[in-house]
Amino acid sequence: MADQWQDMDEGQIETALTRAFGGMWRSWVSEKAPFKRAAAQFTEGKDGRLVMSGLLVLDDAITTDRLKSVPVRALENSWNLTKSEAAREEIRGLPKLERGGRAPEEFAQLVAEHYKAWAAIVPHPVAAMAADAGVKPPTVHGWVREARLRGFLPPASRGKG
C-alpha cells in the first residue's frame, strides 16, 4: 500500500486522503523533516482554530523519537496563519463593531460575527475586538455575554489558563 503513495505528488496525496477520510490534509516531502513523506489532517476546533487531527507517516523506519519530533504546533500555526489572511479579509468586510442605531438583537448578532471571525485567528478574540473597536475589554465581554444569552454564540468554556 505504501508503494502507491510513493508515486503521488503532494496534491494527489492530499486529494486522496480528503476523499478517504474527509477534513483538510497537508502533505510534504522533505529530507530535513522527521519523515521523508508525511501528511497531516486538520479540523476546526471549538475556538475556530485548526488543530491536527490525523497524521500519516511513510518512511523506512518509524521510531518513537522520530514520531515525537513531528512539529505539531508549528504545523498548526502554519495552517492557521494561512487561514488568518482570509479571516482578516472577512473581518474587514463586516460592519464596524458599534451600536449605532442597531436593535439589541441585531447588535448581538454582529458581535457574534466579529467574535467568530477573530477567534479563527487569535487566541484572545475579545482583546482583539476591543482594540479594533476602540473600547475596553470589559465592554466587549459584556457584548459577548449578551450574544451568548441570545444564542448567537455557544456557551463559554474554560480556557487553558
N, C-alpha and C positions, 0 to 999 in steps of 0.2 A: 504494500500500500504506500509506503514512504516513497517508492520509486516514482509513482505518478506525480507526486508533489515536486520532485526534483526538476522535472521538465517544465514547470509552470513559472511564469514571472509573477511579481508581487500582485499585480492587478488581477490576474487569473486566480491566484490563491484566495485573495480577498473575496472575489465574486463567488467562488466555490464554497467557501466557508459560510458566507452570508446565506447562500441558498440552503446549505445543510443545517445550519444552526441558528440563523437569524442574527440580529444585532449588527453592530458595526465592527468590522475587522480591519486591522492594520498589520501588514506583514513586512518583513525586512530580511535581507540577505546581507551578511556582513562577516568579515573575517575578524573584526575587532569586538563585536558584540559577544555576549556569553555563549551564544549558539549561532551556527552558520545560517540556519533558516529558522524563523520563528514567526508566529502570528499571535496577536492578542485581540481578544474580543472586548468591546467596551459597551456598557449600558449606562443609562442615565440614572443617577442615584436620587434619593429623596430631595436633596438640595439642588438638583438640576445639573450638578457637575457629572462629567463622565468618569466612571470608575471601571477598572479592569475586572471582567467577569469570566474570562476564559483565556487559556494560553495553550498554544500548540507549538511544540518544540521538535525540531528534526535535526539530528546531528549524529555523529559517530558514537558518542557516549554521553549519557546524561547522568551527572553526579549531583549529589546533594549540594555541594559547594557551588557548582556552576548554576544550579537551579536557584539557589539563594541569591545569586548575583544578578538576576534579572531586575533591571531598574524600574520596578512597578511605578513608583511615584513619578519618576521622570517621564515615563510613557504617558501616564495620566495627565501630567501637566502639559505635555506637548499637545495632546489632543484637545485639552481644554483651552489652551492658547489659540489654537486654530479655530476652535468653536467661538472663542470670545470676540473675534472681529465681527463675525456675523451677528452676535448678540449686541455688540455696541451699535451696529447699524440699526438694529431693531429698537434699541433704547432711543436713539436719535429720532426715529420715526414716531415715537409715542408723543402724545400731547404733554406739555410741560406739567410737572407734578405740582400743581397749585389748586387750591379750592376754587377760586374764581366764583362763578355763579352756578357751579355744579350742585346737583342734588346730592345728599349724603350717600345714597346708593351708587350713583354714578362715580363719585369721588372714590369710594371704597373699591370699586371695580378697577379704576385707574391705578390706585395704589397697588392692587394685586398684580396688575400687568407689569408695573415697574419692578415690583419685588421679584417676580418670576424671572424677568429679564436679567436683573442684577445678580440673582442667586446663581444663574448659569455661569457667571464669570468671576465672581468674587466670593470669598468665604464669609464676608460680613455685609450682606446686602443693605441692611438698614443704615450703616455708616456711609456706604456709597450713595444711597438715595438722599441722605441728609446733606452730604457735601454737594451733590448735584442740584438739589432744590434750594440750597442756601438756608436750611433750617437746622435746628439742633436734633441730635439723635432721639432724645426722649419724645419729641414731637412725632417723628416718623414711627417710633414704637407704638404710639397711640393710634396712628393711622393704620398700621399693620394689624393691631389688635382689633380694630373696628372691621377691617376687611376679613379677618378670621371669623369674627362673630356673625358677619353677614354671609359666610360660607364661600367667599371668593378665594380663600387660602385654606389649606388644611391646618389642623391643629399644630401648634408648635411642638417640637421635640427637643429634648435636652441635647445641648451641644457637647463637644468633646472636652470643653472646659479647660 
